[in-house]
């Protein structure tokens, strides 16, 4: 099957309530603790349901042959004392083995257009510094101004174990 035929068969559409389970399970496959051990956002059912209930027009899926193979979930943010409206692309993912069919590009193009239609002036994303594929993808989409952040963690379970011993 040629790439062109594959791309033509790919449908980008609004996520429906019937897609929630498929998106959740695909996210479980993609966003594991091995993916990013220091992620401050964790993939769980509340991520999907909260975004779907609050910003469902920014929840989209990529479907191929009746199967959800990718998704993009976003939201908008308006800051006090700022004329700008920001778009935040919270999650984007494509099933392993299908990334080369153009689903990621099409998902991003669609969510970007939806954000533009809502008056967004800047889209923000974040990803792990070790996510080379993700960084390459976002640079290809036109993102720049890469900034490094420091995230620190404190494992409270160790503190609880110490207290139990004392």
TORPA-4810 file (N, C-alpha, C, O; in nm, 3 decimals):
<nodes>
NODE_1_0.085_-0.118_0.000_0.000_0.000_0.000_0.089_0.125_0.000_0.183_0.134_0.079_X
NODE_2_0.061_0.218_-0.087_0.143_0.337_-0.096_0.111_0.433_0.018_0.002_0.429_0.076_X
NODE_3_0.209_0.519_0.049_0.189_0.619_0.155_0.073_0.711_0.121_-0.006_0.745_0.209_X
NODE_4_0.060_0.752_-0.006_-0.048_0.843_-0.046_-0.185_0.780_-0.021_-0.276_0.847_0.029_X
NODE_5_-0.199_0.654_-0.055_-0.327_0.587_-0.033_-0.356_0.578_0.117_-0.470_0.596_0.159_X
NODE_6_-0.253_0.551_0.196_-0.269_0.544_0.341_-0.314_0.678_0.396_-0.407_0.683_0.477_X
NODE_7_-0.251_0.787_0.354_-0.286_0.919_0.402_-0.430_0.954_0.363_-0.502_1.015_0.442_X
NODE_8_-0.471_0.916_0.244_-0.609_0.944_0.200_-0.711_0.869_0.283_-0.823_0.918_0.300_X
NODE_9_-0.677_0.754_0.335_-0.770_0.674_0.415_-0.775_0.718_0.561_-0.860_0.672_0.637_X
NODE_10_-0.685_0.804_0.600_-0.678_0.853_0.737_-0.781_0.963_0.757_-0.789_1.057_0.677_X
NODE_11_-0.860_0.951_0.863_-0.961_1.053_0.893_-0.928_1.119_1.026_-0.904_1.052_1.126_X
NODE_12_-0.927_1.251_1.027_-0.911_1.329_1.149_-1.049_1.383_1.182_-1.112_1.448_1.099_X
NODE_13_-1.095_1.357_1.304_-1.230_1.398_1.340_-1.238_1.432_1.488_-1.146_1.404_1.565_X
NODE_14_-1.348_1.492_1.526_-1.372_1.523_1.666_-1.384_1.393_1.745_-1.443_1.295_1.698_X
NODE_15_-1.328_1.394_1.863_-1.341_1.279_1.952_-1.484_1.275_2.006_-1.541_1.379_2.039_X
NODE_16_-1.540_1.157_2.013_-1.674_1.140_2.070_-1.661_1.062_2.200_-1.555_1.008_2.232_X
NODE_17_-1.769_1.057_2.273_-1.768_0.982_2.399_-1.736_0.835_2.375_-1.678_0.769_2.461_X
NODE_18_-1.772_0.783_2.259_-1.743_0.644_2.226_-1.594_0.618_2.204_-1.550_0.503_2.205_X
NODE_19_-1.516_0.724_2.184_-1.371_0.710_2.163_-1.291_0.712_2.292_-1.172_0.681_2.291_X
NODE_20_-1.353_0.748_2.403_-1.279_0.767_2.528_-1.197_0.645_2.567_-1.080_0.658_2.604_X
NODE_21_-1.255_0.527_2.559_-1.183_0.405_2.599_-1.063_0.380_2.507_-0.954_0.349_2.555_X
NODE_22_-1.083_0.394_2.377_-0.973_0.369_2.282_-0.860_0.469_2.303_-0.742_0.432_2.300_X
NODE_23_-0.894_0.595_2.325_-0.791_0.698_2.348_-0.719_0.670_2.480_-0.597_0.679_2.487_X
NODE_24_-0.794_0.636_2.583_-0.733_0.607_2.712_-0.633_0.493_2.700_-0.520_0.505_2.749_X
NODE_25_-0.672_0.383_2.637_-0.584_0.267_2.627_-0.462_0.295_2.539_-0.353_0.245_2.566_X
NODE_26_-0.481_0.373_2.433_-0.366_0.411_2.351_-0.270_0.498_2.432_-0.148_0.480_2.423_X
NODE_27_-0.323_0.591_2.510_-0.238_0.673_2.597_-0.164_0.591_2.699_-0.048_0.620_2.730_X
NODE_28_-0.229_0.488_2.753_-0.161_0.398_2.848_-0.041_0.330_2.781_0.064_0.310_2.843_X
NODE_29_-0.058_0.297_2.654_0.049_0.233_2.578_0.164_0.330_2.550_0.281_0.291_2.552_X
NODE_30_0.130_0.457_2.524_0.230_0.556_2.485_0.299_0.626_2.602_0.420_0.644_2.601_X
NODE_31_0.222_0.665_2.702_0.273_0.751_2.808_0.294_0.673_2.938_0.223_0.692_3.036_X
NODE_32_0.392_0.586_2.934_0.424_0.503_3.049_0.529_0.574_3.134_0.584_0.676_3.093_X
NODE_33_0.557_0.519_3.251_0.661_0.579_3.335_0.798_0.567_3.268_0.886_0.648_3.296_X
NODE_34_0.816_0.468_3.181_0.942_0.457_3.108_0.956_0.570_3.005_1.066_0.612_2.972_X
NODE_35_0.841_0.618_2.956_0.841_0.728_2.859_0.903_0.851_2.922_0.986_0.918_2.861_X
NODE_36_0.863_0.882_3.042_0.917_0.998_3.111_0.897_0.978_3.260_0.787_0.993_3.312_X
NODE_37_1.005_0.944_3.327_0.995_0.914_3.469_0.969_1.038_3.553_0.926_1.027_3.668_X
NODE_38_0.994_1.156_3.497_0.975_1.278_3.576_0.857_1.362_3.528_0.847_1.480_3.561_X
NODE_39_0.767_1.300_3.451_0.653_1.377_3.401_0.570_1.430_3.517_0.533_1.354_3.607_X
NODE_40_0.542_1.559_3.514_0.460_1.616_3.619_0.312_1.592_3.592_0.231_1.598_3.685_X
NODE_41_0.276_1.566_3.469_0.139_1.525_3.436_0.144_1.375_3.417_0.237_1.322_3.356_X
NODE_42_0.046_1.308_3.468_0.042_1.164_3.449_-0.078_1.129_3.364_-0.182_1.196_3.368_X
NODE_43_-0.063_1.024_3.287_-0.172_0.979_3.201_-0.269_0.899_3.285_-0.233_0.797_3.343_X
NODE_44_-0.391_0.946_3.293_-0.497_0.872_3.361_-0.631_0.911_3.301_-0.639_1.001_3.217_X
NODE_45_-0.736_0.843_3.345_-0.868_0.867_3.287_-0.917_1.009_3.311_-1.000_1.060_3.235_X
NODE_46_-0.867_1.074_3.416_-0.912_1.210_3.445_-0.858_1.310_3.343_-0.922_1.412_3.316_X
NODE_47_-0.741_1.283_3.288_-0.685_1.369_3.185_-0.782_1.378_3.067_-0.813_1.487_3.018_X
NODE_48_-0.829_1.264_3.022_-0.917_1.261_2.906_-1.054_1.320_2.940_-1.104_1.407_2.868_X
NODE_49_-1.114_1.273_3.048_-1.250_1.317_3.079_-1.256_1.465_3.111_-1.351_1.534_3.073_X
NODE_50_-1.154_1.516_3.181_-1.153_1.659_3.213_-1.142_1.743_3.086_-1.218_1.838_3.068_X
NODE_51_-1.050_1.707_2.998_-1.035_1.783_2.873_-1.157_1.767_2.783_-1.202_1.863_2.721_X
NODE_52_-1.211_1.646_2.776_-1.329_1.622_2.693_-1.449_1.701_2.744_-1.526_1.755_2.664_X
NODE_53_-1.465_1.709_2.875_-1.578_1.783_2.933_-1.561_1.934_2.926_-1.660_2.007_2.920_X
NODE_54_-1.436_1.982_2.928_-1.416_2.127_2.930_-1.382_2.186_2.794_-1.424_2.298_2.763_X
NODE_55_-1.309_2.114_2.712_-1.263_2.165_2.581_-1.279_2.059_2.473_-1.184_2.029_2.401_X
NODE_56_-1.398_2.002_2.461_-1.413_1.889_2.369_-1.386_1.926_2.223_-1.355_1.838_2.143_X
NODE_57_-1.398_2.055_2.188_-1.366_2.093_2.050_-1.216_2.085_2.022_-1.174_2.091_1.906_X
NODE_58_-1.135_2.071_2.128_-0.991_2.053_2.111_-0.948_1.911_2.145_-0.832_1.887_2.180_X
NODE_59_-1.040_1.818_2.133_-1.012_1.675_2.152_-1.044_1.607_2.020_-1.160_1.597_1.980_X
NODE_60_-0.940_1.559_1.951_-0.959_1.502_1.819_-0.887_1.367_1.810_-0.795_1.338_1.886_X
NODE_61_-0.931_1.288_1.715_-0.869_1.157_1.694_-0.833_1.139_1.548_-0.890_1.202_1.458_X
NODE_62_-0.737_1.050_1.526_-0.702_1.003_1.392_-0.755_0.861_1.383_-0.726_0.778_1.468_X
NODE_63_-0.832_0.835_1.278_-0.894_0.704_1.262_-0.851_0.646_1.127_-0.851_0.715_1.025_X
NODE_64_-0.815_0.519_1.130_-0.778_0.449_1.007_-0.849_0.314_1.009_-0.836_0.237_1.104_X
NODE_65_-0.924_0.286_0.904_-0.997_0.160_0.890_-1.082_0.131_1.015_-1.087_0.017_1.062_X
NODE_66_-1.148_0.235_1.067_-1.238_0.217_1.181_-1.170_0.208_1.316_-1.237_0.185_1.417_X
NODE_67_-1.037_0.225_1.321_-0.963_0.213_1.446_-0.897_0.347_1.480_-0.838_0.411_1.394_X
NODE_68_-0.908_0.388_1.606_-0.839_0.508_1.653_-0.691_0.475_1.663_-0.651_0.388_1.740_X
NODE_69_-0.609_0.548_1.585_-0.465_0.524_1.587_-0.388_0.643_1.643_-0.266_0.637_1.658_X
NODE_70_-0.458_0.751_1.676_-0.391_0.867_1.731_-0.490_0.966_1.787_-0.610_0.956_1.763_X
NODE_71_-0.438_1.061_1.863_-0.525_1.162_1.923_-0.444_1.286_1.957_-0.321_1.282_1.969_X
NODE_72_-0.514_1.395_1.973_-0.457_1.521_2.024_-0.560_1.580_2.119_-0.678_1.588_2.088_X
NODE_73_-0.512_1.621_2.236_-0.599_1.679_2.339_-0.540_1.813_2.379_-0.423_1.822_2.416_X
NODE_74_-0.622_1.917_2.371_-0.572_2.050_2.404_-0.670_2.130_2.487_-0.782_2.086_2.515_X
NODE_75_-0.627_2.247_2.524_-0.710_2.341_2.600_-0.661_2.482_2.569_-0.557_2.501_2.505_X
NODE_76_-0.736_2.580_2.613_-0.692_2.718_2.598_-0.678_2.781_2.735_-0.743_2.740_2.832_X
NODE_77_-0.594_2.882_2.742_-0.566_2.951_2.867_-0.568_3.101_2.840_-0.502_3.149_2.748_X
NODE_78_-0.643_3.173_2.920_-0.642_3.319_2.913_-0.589_3.370_3.045_-0.642_3.337_3.151_X
NODE_79_-0.483_3.449_3.039_-0.420_3.502_3.160_-0.476_3.640_3.191_-0.506_3.718_3.100_X
NODE_80_-0.490_3.667_3.319_-0.531_3.802_3.361_-0.429_3.904_3.313_-0.310_3.877_3.310_X
NODE_81_-0.476_4.020_3.277_-0.392_4.131_3.232_-0.311_4.098_3.106_-0.205_4.156_3.084_X
NODE_82_-0.360_4.007_3.025_-0.293_3.974_2.900_-0.398_3.972_2.789_-0.506_3.915_2.805_X
NODE_83_-0.365_4.033_2.679_-0.456_4.032_2.564_-0.445_3.902_2.486_-0.524_3.876_2.395_X
NODE_84_-0.348_3.821_2.521_-0.324_3.698_2.447_-0.404_3.582_2.502_-0.426_3.571_2.623_X
NODE_85_-0.447_3.497_2.412_-0.510_3.370_2.447_-0.412_3.262_2.402_-0.366_3.261_2.288_X
NODE_86_-0.380_3.171_2.493_-0.282_3.067_2.465_-0.352_2.934_2.442_-0.455_2.904_2.503_X
NODE_87_-0.296_2.855_2.352_-0.340_2.717_2.334_-0.236_2.628_2.399_-0.116_2.653_2.389_X
NODE_88_-0.282_2.525_2.465_-0.190_2.430_2.528_-0.222_2.293_2.471_-0.329_2.237_2.497_X
NODE_89_-0.130_2.240_2.394_-0.143_2.105_2.341_-0.094_2.012_2.451_0.026_1.993_2.469_X
NODE_90_-0.189_1.954_2.523_-0.158_1.877_2.642_-0.102_1.740_2.607_-0.002_1.697_2.663_X
NODE_91_-0.167_1.671_2.515_-0.125_1.537_2.476_-0.143_1.520_2.325_-0.242_1.565_2.268_X
NODE_92_-0.047_1.455_2.262_-0.061_1.412_2.123_0.014_1.280_2.111_0.127_1.267_2.159_X
NODE_93_-0.049_1.184_2.049_0.015_1.054_2.036_-0.041_0.975_1.920_-0.157_0.991_1.881_X
NODE_94_0.044_0.891_1.865_0.007_0.805_1.751_0.057_0.664_1.782_0.168_0.645_1.831_X
NODE_95_-0.027_0.566_1.751_0.005_0.425_1.778_0.140_0.389_1.717_0.167_0.421_1.601_X
NODE_96_0.226_0.321_1.794_0.355_0.275_1.741_0.334_0.190_1.615_0.242_0.109_1.607_X
NODE_97_0.420_0.211_1.519_0.410_0.138_1.393_0.327_0.210_1.288_0.328_0.172_1.171_X
NODE_98_0.255_0.315_1.329_0.173_0.390_1.233_0.218_0.536_1.222_0.154_0.614_1.152_X
NODE_99_0.326_0.573_1.290_0.368_0.713_1.291_0.400_0.768_1.152_0.383_0.888_1.130_X
NODE_100_0.443_0.689_1.061_0.485_0.738_0.929_0.369_0.763_0.833_0.392_0.802_0.719_X
NODE_101_0.245_0.743_0.876_0.131_0.761_0.786_0.081_0.906_0.782_-0.015_0.936_0.711_X
NODE_102_0.145_0.995_0.857_0.105_1.135_0.855_0.001_1.172_0.959_-0.047_1.286_0.960_X
NODE_103_-0.035_1.080_1.047_-0.139_1.108_1.146_-0.098_1.221_1.240_-0.178_1.308_1.270_X
NODE_104_0.025_1.220_1.286_0.072_1.325_1.377_0.063_1.463_1.313_0.014_1.558_1.375_X
NODE_105_0.110_1.473_1.189_0.104_1.600_1.116_-0.040_1.646_1.099_-0.072_1.763_1.121_X
NODE_106_-0.127_1.554_1.061_-0.268_1.591_1.039_-0.337_1.628_1.170_-0.416_1.722_1.174_X
NODE_107_-0.308_1.556_1.277_-0.365_1.590_1.407_-0.321_1.730_1.449_-0.403_1.811_1.494_X
NODE_108_-0.191_1.757_1.435_-0.143_1.889_1.475_-0.204_1.999_1.388_-0.244_2.103_1.441_X
NODE_109_-0.210_1.978_1.258_-0.268_2.078_1.169_-0.412_2.109_1.208_-0.453_2.225_1.208_X
NODE_110_-0.488_2.005_1.241_-0.629_2.024_1.278_-0.644_2.095_1.412_-0.726_2.186_1.425_X
NODE_111_-0.566_2.056_1.511_-0.582_2.121_1.641_-0.532_2.265_1.635_-0.586_2.353_1.702_X
NODE_112_-0.429_2.290_1.555_-0.380_2.427_1.537_-0.489_2.513_1.474_-0.511_2.626_1.517_X
NODE_113_-0.557_2.461_1.373_-0.664_2.537_1.308_-0.779_2.564_1.405_-0.834_2.674_1.408_X
NODE_114_-0.813_2.465_1.484_-0.920_2.483_1.583_-0.881_2.591_1.687_-0.964_2.670_1.729_X
NODE_115_-0.756_2.591_1.725_-0.710_2.693_1.819_-0.712_2.832_1.755_-0.752_2.930_1.818_X
NODE_116_-0.669_2.840_1.630_-0.675_2.967_1.558_-0.820_3.018_1.551_-0.845_3.137_1.572_X
NODE_117_-0.913_2.928_1.523_-1.055_2.964_1.516_-1.106_3.016_1.650_-1.203_3.092_1.655_X
NODE_118_-1.042_2.976_1.759_-1.081_3.021_1.893_-1.005_3.145_1.938_-1.023_3.191_2.051_X
NODE_119_-0.922_3.200_1.851_-0.851_3.323_1.884_-0.718_3.304_1.955_-0.665_3.399_2.012_X
NODE_120_-0.665_3.183_1.952_-0.536_3.156_2.015_-0.426_3.226_1.936_-0.424_3.224_1.813_X
NODE_121_-0.332_3.289_2.010_-0.220_3.358_1.945_-0.089_3.283_1.959_0.006_3.309_1.884_X
NODE_122_-0.081_3.189_2.054_0.042_3.112_2.073_0.006_2.975_2.128_-0.077_2.963_2.218_X
NODE_123_0.070_2.871_2.074_0.051_2.735_2.123_0.174_2.697_2.205_0.288_2.721_2.164_X
NODE_124_0.148_2.639_2.319_0.254_2.594_2.409_0.247_2.442_2.420_0.138_2.385_2.428_X
NODE_125_0.361_2.379_2.420_0.370_2.234_2.446_0.481_2.213_2.547_0.565_2.301_2.568_X
NODE_126_0.481_2.099_2.609_0.597_2.059_2.687_0.620_1.910_2.666_0.526_1.834_2.645_X
NODE_127_0.744_1.872_2.672_0.781_1.732_2.657_0.910_1.709_2.732_0.982_1.804_2.764_X
NODE_128_0.939_1.587_2.760_1.061_1.550_2.829_1.182_1.586_2.742_1.177_1.572_2.619_X
NODE_129_1.287_1.633_2.803_1.408_1.671_2.729_1.470_1.554_2.655_1.542_1.575_2.557_X
NODE_130_1.444_1.432_2.699_1.499_1.314_2.633_1.410_1.262_2.520_1.446_1.165_2.453_X
NODE_131_1.295_1.324_2.499_1.202_1.280_2.395_1.246_1.337_2.260_1.186_1.431_2.207_X
NODE_132_1.351_1.278_2.206_1.411_1.327_2.081_1.312_1.327_1.965_1.307_1.422_1.887_X
NODE_133_1.233_1.220_1.954_1.134_1.211_1.846_1.028_1.319_1.860_0.991_1.382_1.761_X
NODE_134_0.981_1.342_1.981_0.882_1.446_2.005_0.936_1.585_1.975_0.868_1.666_1.914_X
NODE_135_1.058_1.612_2.018_1.119_1.742_1.993_1.137_1.764_1.843_1.110_1.872_1.792_X
NODE_136_1.182_1.660_1.774_1.198_1.669_1.627_1.063_1.697_1.561_1.054_1.781_1.471_X
NODE_137_0.956_1.627_1.607_0.822_1.648_1.553_0.777_1.792_1.574_0.729_1.856_1.480_X
NODE_138_0.792_1.844_1.695_0.744_1.980_1.723_0.826_2.085_1.649_0.771_2.186_1.606_X
NODE_139_0.955_2.065_1.634_1.036_2.159_1.555_0.990_2.158_1.409_0.984_2.263_1.345_X
NODE_140_0.957_2.041_1.358_0.906_2.029_1.220_0.775_2.106_1.205_0.746_2.158_1.097_X
NODE_141_0.696_2.114_1.310_0.569_2.188_1.307_0.590_2.338_1.321_0.494_2.414_1.310_X
NODE_142_0.713_2.382_1.345_0.741_2.525_1.355_0.768_2.576_1.495_0.788_2.696_1.514_X
NODE_143_0.768_2.488_1.594_0.796_2.531_1.731_0.942_2.568_1.746_1.029_2.510_1.680_X
NODE_144_0.968_2.664_1.830_1.103_2.706_1.861_1.107_2.758_2.003_1.020_2.727_2.085_X
NODE_145_1.208_2.836_2.032_1.223_2.895_2.165_1.222_2.787_2.273_1.151_2.799_2.373_X
NODE_146_1.300_2.682_2.251_1.307_2.572_2.346_1.364_2.623_2.477_1.469_2.688_2.480_X
NODE_147_1.295_2.593_2.585_1.341_2.633_2.718_1.351_2.509_2.804_1.268_2.419_2.798_X
NODE_148_1.455_2.506_2.884_1.472_2.393_2.975_1.413_2.431_3.110_1.426_2.544_3.157_X
NODE_149_1.348_2.334_3.170_1.289_2.352_3.303_1.350_2.250_3.397_1.396_2.144_3.355_X
NODE_150_1.350_2.283_3.521_1.395_2.189_3.622_1.272_2.139_3.696_1.196_2.218_3.751_X
NODE_151_1.254_2.009_3.698_1.148_1.946_3.774_1.214_1.859_3.880_1.304_1.780_3.849_X
NODE_152_1.171_1.874_4.000_1.227_1.795_4.109_1.116_1.714_4.173_0.999_1.753_4.168_X
NODE_153_1.154_1.603_4.231_1.054_1.519_4.298_1.103_1.486_4.438_1.223_1.487_4.466_X
NODE_154_1.009_1.458_4.524_1.037_1.411_4.659_0.948_1.289_4.681_0.826_1.301_4.682_X
NODE_155_1.009_1.175_4.699_0.934_1.051_4.717_0.891_1.042_4.864_0.971_1.010_4.951_X
NODE_156_0.764_1.069_4.889_0.713_1.069_5.026_0.697_0.929_5.082_0.687_0.912_5.204_X
NODE_157_0.693_0.828_4.997_0.680_0.692_5.049_0.803_0.654_5.131_0.793_0.576_5.225_X
NODE_158_0.919_0.708_5.095_1.040_0.681_5.173_1.029_0.745_5.311_1.070_0.685_5.411_X
NODE_159_0.972_0.864_5.317_0.951_0.933_5.446_0.856_0.852_5.533_0.877_0.839_5.654_X
NODE_160_0.752_0.798_5.473_0.656_0.719_5.550_0.721_0.592_5.605_0.691_0.551_5.717_X
NODE_161_0.808_0.529_5.527_0.877_0.409_5.573_0.968_0.440_5.690_0.977_0.363_5.785_X
NODE_162_1.038_0.556_5.683_1.125_0.597_5.793_1.045_0.617_5.921_1.088_0.574_6.029_X
NODE_163_0.930_0.680_5.910_0.847_0.707_6.028_0.795_0.579_6.090_0.785_0.568_6.213_X
NODE_164_0.763_0.481_6.007_0.714_0.354_6.058_0.823_0.281_6.137_0.794_0.213_6.235_X
NODE_165_0.948_0.295_6.093_1.060_0.229_6.163_1.087_0.295_6.299_1.128_0.228_6.394_X
NODE_166_1.063_0.426_6.307_1.092_0.499_6.432_0.988_0.475_6.531_0.995_0.528_6.642_X
</nodes>
